[in-house]
């Protein structure tokens, strides 16, 4: 296969998208790039960090940068599954039950502070995120395309949180940490005008048709046999070596491949290189593996990311 650059119009569209998000989300261009890659890979994004870092800002900025329907759900401990999915209501006029769709029936859904709701409510998202459909009273309702869930959560050691189970974590293509800004960027943030006003002024950079087209192009990005073997070796290393007690599943390896394709397209190529896999490996793998560790919360997240980086350093790349 001839390796070449991605189409110029695709590169321009992706530049518009990342520029729009970066205009309000200061100082973290890599986080924005990985967020855009999640969208192109048809995945879902979990943003985990301490309060006040800009998790919700990033989610809203991406949602407003795409000209599609957007709903924000504030997760609390009294939120019910029907508050998310919808419910059937009896119609006196029609003398039958009618389905009233919930906020999940949007193109972009921001699940804000998802780990403040109970496990029962968290599990309501499983079918929607995995199969892009919702089953209510035995009837299946298909969700719109494109469909993206951006969830934010505070570290589990904070009060009033419920840890996400492994099955729920696995539905997220990537888990990102934002981190504190540099001194220069922190000063710039202080100089900026009110962020809520900036978000209101933010104009869509892409239509939903643009997103679907870019997703199709990401699917077509070439991954060589050597790179597929590399992904397999990385996955095997998490299953056999320390400090892992539960390694990367085959579905997790597929997620690495999908994310690498999207990252390559954002980088302006229609083929993958080893650096694409290395760039997405920690965000895609770290929340899917279990370590033999007594650490908890943020420390455990950091340890998992460091373990993945150690695997990348040890496994020979093409």
C-alpha positions as CSV (number, residue, x, y, z in Angstrom):
1,X,0.0,0.0,0.0
2,X,1.3,3.5,-0.9
3,X,1.8,5.5,2.2
4,X,0.9,9.2,1.8
5,X,-0.4,12.2,3.7
6,X,-4.0,12.4,4.7
7,X,-6.2,14.5,2.4
8,X,-5.7,18.2,2.8
9,X,-9.3,19.0,3.6
10,X,-9.2,16.4,6.4
11,X,-6.1,18.1,7.9
12,X,-7.8,21.5,7.7
13,X,-11.0,20.2,9.4
14,X,-8.9,18.6,12.2
15,X,-6.9,21.8,12.7
16,X,-10.1,23.8,13.0
17,X,-11.4,21.4,15.6
18,X,-8.3,21.4,17.8
19,X,-7.8,25.1,17.4
20,X,-11.4,25.7,18.6
21,X,-10.9,23.6,21.7
22,X,-7.5,25.1,22.4
23,X,-8.9,28.6,22.2
24,X,-10.7,28.0,25.6
25,X,-8.8,25.1,27.0
26,X,-5.4,26.6,27.7
27,X,-2.0,24.9,28.0
28,X,-2.7,21.2,27.2
29,X,-2.5,20.6,23.4
30,X,-1.7,16.9,23.8
31,X,-4.8,16.4,25.9
32,X,-6.8,18.1,23.2
33,X,-5.2,15.9,20.5
34,X,-6.0,12.7,22.4
35,X,-9.6,14.0,23.0
36,X,-10.1,14.6,19.3
37,X,-8.6,11.1,18.6
38,X,-11.2,9.6,20.8
39,X,-13.9,11.2,18.8
40,X,-12.5,10.0,15.5
41,X,-12.0,6.5,16.8
42,X,-15.7,6.2,17.8
43,X,-14.7,5.9,21.4
44,X,-15.7,7.5,24.7
45,X,-13.5,9.6,27.0
46,X,-13.0,9.5,30.7
47,X,-11.3,12.6,32.2
48,X,-10.1,11.9,35.7
49,X,-8.4,14.6,37.9
50,X,-8.8,16.7,41.0
51,X,-11.5,19.4,41.0
52,X,-10.7,22.8,39.3
53,X,-8.4,21.5,36.6
54,X,-10.8,22.0,33.7
55,X,-12.3,18.6,33.2
56,X,-15.8,19.9,32.5
57,X,-14.4,22.8,30.4
58,X,-12.7,20.4,28.1
59,X,-15.8,18.3,27.6
60,X,-18.0,21.3,26.9
61,X,-15.5,22.8,24.6
62,X,-15.3,19.7,22.5
63,X,-19.1,19.3,22.4
64,X,-19.6,22.9,21.3
65,X,-16.9,22.6,18.6
66,X,-19.1,20.0,16.8
67,X,-22.4,21.2,15.4
68,X,-24.5,18.4,16.8
69,X,-26.9,17.9,19.7
70,X,-25.4,18.1,23.1
71,X,-26.7,17.3,26.6
72,X,-25.0,17.6,30.0
73,X,-26.0,15.2,32.8
74,X,-24.9,16.2,36.3
75,X,-24.4,12.9,38.1
76,X,-25.5,12.8,41.8
77,X,-26.2,10.0,44.2
78,X,-30.0,10.3,43.7
79,X,-29.8,10.2,39.9
80,X,-31.9,7.3,38.5
81,X,-31.2,5.2,35.3
82,X,-34.5,6.6,33.8
83,X,-33.2,10.1,34.3
84,X,-30.5,9.2,31.7
85,X,-32.2,6.7,29.4
86,X,-35.8,7.9,29.4
87,X,-39.0,6.0,30.3
88,X,-42.3,4.9,28.9
89,X,-45.3,7.1,29.9
90,X,-48.9,6.2,29.4
91,X,-50.7,8.4,26.9
92,X,-54.4,9.0,27.6
93,X,-54.9,10.2,24.0
94,X,-53.2,7.2,22.4
95,X,-54.3,4.8,25.1
96,X,-50.9,3.2,25.1
97,X,-47.4,3.7,26.5
98,X,-45.1,6.2,24.7
99,X,-41.3,6.3,25.1
100,X,-39.9,9.6,26.2
101,X,-36.2,9.6,25.4
102,X,-33.7,10.8,28.0
103,X,-30.7,13.0,27.5
104,X,-28.6,10.0,26.4
105,X,-30.3,10.4,23.0
106,X,-27.8,13.1,21.9
107,X,-24.7,13.1,19.7
108,X,-22.4,14.3,22.5
109,X,-23.2,13.6,26.1
110,X,-21.3,15.0,29.0
111,X,-21.5,12.8,32.1
112,X,-20.3,15.2,34.7
113,X,-18.8,13.7,37.9
114,X,-20.0,10.2,36.8
115,X,-18.6,8.6,39.9
116,X,-20.9,10.5,42.2
117,X,-23.8,8.3,41.1
118,X,-24.5,4.8,42.4
119,X,-23.3,1.7,40.5
120,X,-26.8,1.0,39.4
121,X,-27.0,4.4,37.6
122,X,-23.5,4.0,36.2
123,X,-24.4,0.7,34.7
124,X,-27.3,2.3,32.8
125,X,-24.6,3.6,30.4
126,X,-23.1,0.2,29.5
127,X,-25.4,-0.7,26.6
128,X,-25.5,2.8,25.2
129,X,-21.7,3.1,25.2
130,X,-21.0,-0.4,23.9
131,X,-23.8,-1.0,21.4
132,X,-25.0,2.6,20.7
133,X,-28.5,1.6,21.6
134,X,-30.8,1.6,24.6
135,X,-33.3,-1.2,25.5
136,X,-36.4,0.0,27.5
137,X,-39.3,-2.3,28.2
138,X,-38.0,-4.9,25.7
139,X,-37.8,-2.4,22.9
140,X,-34.5,-1.3,21.4
141,X,-33.9,2.3,20.5
142,X,-30.9,3.2,18.4
143,X,-28.8,6.2,19.4
144,X,-27.8,9.0,16.9
145,X,-24.5,9.0,15.1
146,X,-22.0,10.2,15.8
147,X,-22.3,9.3,19.5
148,X,-19.7,10.3,22.1
149,X,-19.8,10.1,25.9
150,X,-17.4,12.4,27.7
151,X,-17.3,11.6,31.4
152,X,-15.5,13.4,34.1
153,X,-14.7,12.1,37.6
154,X,-12.9,13.1,40.7
155,X,-10.3,10.8,42.2
156,X,-12.0,8.0,44.2
157,X,-10.4,9.1,47.5
158,X,-12.6,12.2,47.4
159,X,-15.7,12.2,49.5
160,X,-19.0,11.1,47.9
161,X,-17.6,9.0,45.1
162,X,-18.3,5.5,43.9
163,X,-15.4,3.7,42.1
164,X,-16.3,2.8,38.5
165,X,-16.2,-1.0,38.0
166,X,-13.9,-2.6,35.5
167,X,-16.7,-3.3,33.0
168,X,-17.6,0.4,33.0
169,X,-14.0,1.5,32.7
170,X,-13.5,-0.8,29.7
171,X,-16.2,1.1,27.8
172,X,-14.0,4.2,27.7
173,X,-11.5,4.2,24.9
174,X,-9.2,6.6,26.8
175,X,-8.7,7.8,30.3
176,X,-6.9,11.2,30.5
177,X,-5.4,13.2,33.3
178,X,-5.1,16.9,32.7
179,X,-2.6,18.0,35.4
180,X,-1.8,21.4,36.7
181,X,-0.8,24.2,34.2
182,X,2.7,25.6,34.0
183,X,3.4,28.9,35.7
184,X,3.2,30.7,32.4
185,X,-0.1,29.1,31.4
186,X,-1.6,29.7,34.9
187,X,-0.8,33.4,34.5
188,X,-2.5,33.4,31.0
189,X,-5.6,31.8,32.5
190,X,-5.8,34.5,35.1
191,X,-5.7,37.1,32.4
192,X,-8.4,35.5,30.3
193,X,-11.9,36.8,30.5
194,X,-14.7,34.7,32.0
195,X,-14.5,31.2,30.6
196,X,-18.3,30.7,30.5
197,X,-18.5,33.7,28.2
198,X,-15.8,32.2,26.0
199,X,-17.7,28.9,25.8
200,X,-20.9,30.7,24.8
201,X,-19.0,32.5,22.0
202,X,-17.3,29.3,20.8
203,X,-18.6,28.4,17.3
204,X,-18.8,24.9,15.8
205,X,-15.7,23.9,13.8
206,X,-17.2,20.7,12.4
207,X,-20.6,19.5,11.4
208,X,-21.8,16.0,12.4
209,X,-21.4,15.0,8.7
210,X,-17.7,16.1,8.9
211,X,-17.2,13.9,12.0
212,X,-18.7,10.9,10.3
213,X,-16.5,11.4,7.3
214,X,-13.4,11.8,9.5
215,X,-14.3,8.7,11.4
216,X,-14.6,6.7,8.2
217,X,-11.1,8.0,7.1
218,X,-9.7,7.0,10.5
219,X,-11.1,3.5,10.0
220,X,-9.2,3.3,6.7
221,X,-5.8,4.3,8.1
222,X,-3.3,1.6,7.3
223,X,-1.7,-0.4,10.1
224,X,1.1,-2.7,8.9
225,X,1.6,-6.3,9.9
226,X,4.7,-5.3,11.9
227,X,2.7,-2.8,13.9
228,X,0.0,-5.3,14.6
229,X,2.7,-7.7,15.9
230,X,4.0,-4.9,18.0
231,X,0.5,-4.3,19.6
232,X,0.3,-8.1,20.3
233,X,3.7,-8.1,22.0
234,X,2.7,-5.1,24.2
235,X,-0.5,-6.8,25.2
236,X,1.3,-10.1,25.9
237,X,3.8,-8.2,28.1
238,X,0.9,-7.0,30.3
239,X,-0.4,-10.5,30.7
240,X,2.8,-12.3,31.7
241,X,5.0,-9.8,33.5
242,X,5.0,-7.9,36.8
243,X,3.4,-5.8,38.3
244,X,0.3,-6.8,36.3
245,X,-2.3,-9.2,37.8
246,X,-4.8,-8.7,35.0
247,X,-3.4,-7.9,31.5
248,X,-4.8,-6.2,28.4
249,X,-7.8,-8.0,26.9
250,X,-8.2,-8.6,23.1
251,X,-10.8,-5.8,23.1
252,X,-8.3,-3.6,24.7
253,X,-5.7,-4.4,22.0
254,X,-8.4,-3.5,19.4
255,X,-8.8,-0.2,21.2
256,X,-5.1,0.6,20.9
257,X,-5.3,-0.1,17.2
258,X,-8.4,2.1,16.7
259,X,-6.9,5.0,18.7
260,X,-3.5,4.8,16.9
261,X,-5.4,5.0,13.5
262,X,-7.2,8.2,14.7
263,X,-4.0,9.7,16.1
264,X,-2.2,9.1,12.8
265,X,-5.0,10.8,10.9
266,X,-4.7,13.9,13.2
267,X,-1.0,13.8,12.6
268,X,-1.6,14.2,8.9
269,X,-1.0,10.6,7.7
270,X,-3.1,7.7,6.3
271,X,-0.8,5.1,7.8
272,X,0.4,4.4,11.4
273,X,3.9,4.5,12.7
274,X,5.2,3.1,16.1
275,X,5.0,6.6,17.7
276,X,1.2,6.6,17.1
277,X,0.9,3.5,19.2
278,X,3.2,4.8,21.9
279,X,1.3,8.1,22.1
280,X,-2.0,6.4,22.8
281,X,-0.8,3.4,24.8
282,X,-1.0,4.7,28.3
283,X,-4.3,6.5,28.0
284,X,-5.9,3.4,26.3
285,X,-4.3,0.6,28.4
286,X,-3.7,2.0,31.9
287,X,-7.4,1.8,33.1
288,X,-7.8,-1.6,31.5
289,X,-5.1,-3.5,33.5
290,X,-5.0,-4.4,37.2
291,X,-1.7,-4.1,39.2
292,X,-0.5,-6.1,42.1
293,X,-0.4,-3.0,44.3
294,X,-1.8,-1.6,47.6
295,X,-1.9,1.9,46.2
296,X,-5.2,3.7,45.9
297,X,-6.8,6.5,43.9
298,X,-4.5,9.0,42.1
299,X,-1.4,7.1,43.1
300,X,-2.8,3.9,41.6
301,X,-3.6,5.7,38.3
302,X,-0.1,7.1,38.1
303,X,1.4,3.7,38.9
304,X,-0.6,2.0,36.1
305,X,0.5,4.6,33.6
306,X,4.1,4.2,34.6
307,X,3.8,0.4,34.3
308,X,2.5,0.8,30.7
309,X,5.4,3.2,29.9
310,X,7.8,0.6,31.2
311,X,6.3,-2.1,29.0
312,X,6.7,0.2,26.0
313,X,10.3,0.8,26.9
314,X,11.0,-2.9,27.2
315,X,9.1,-4.2,24.2
316,X,11.0,-3.9,20.9
317,X,9.2,-1.7,18.4
318,X,9.4,-1.9,14.6
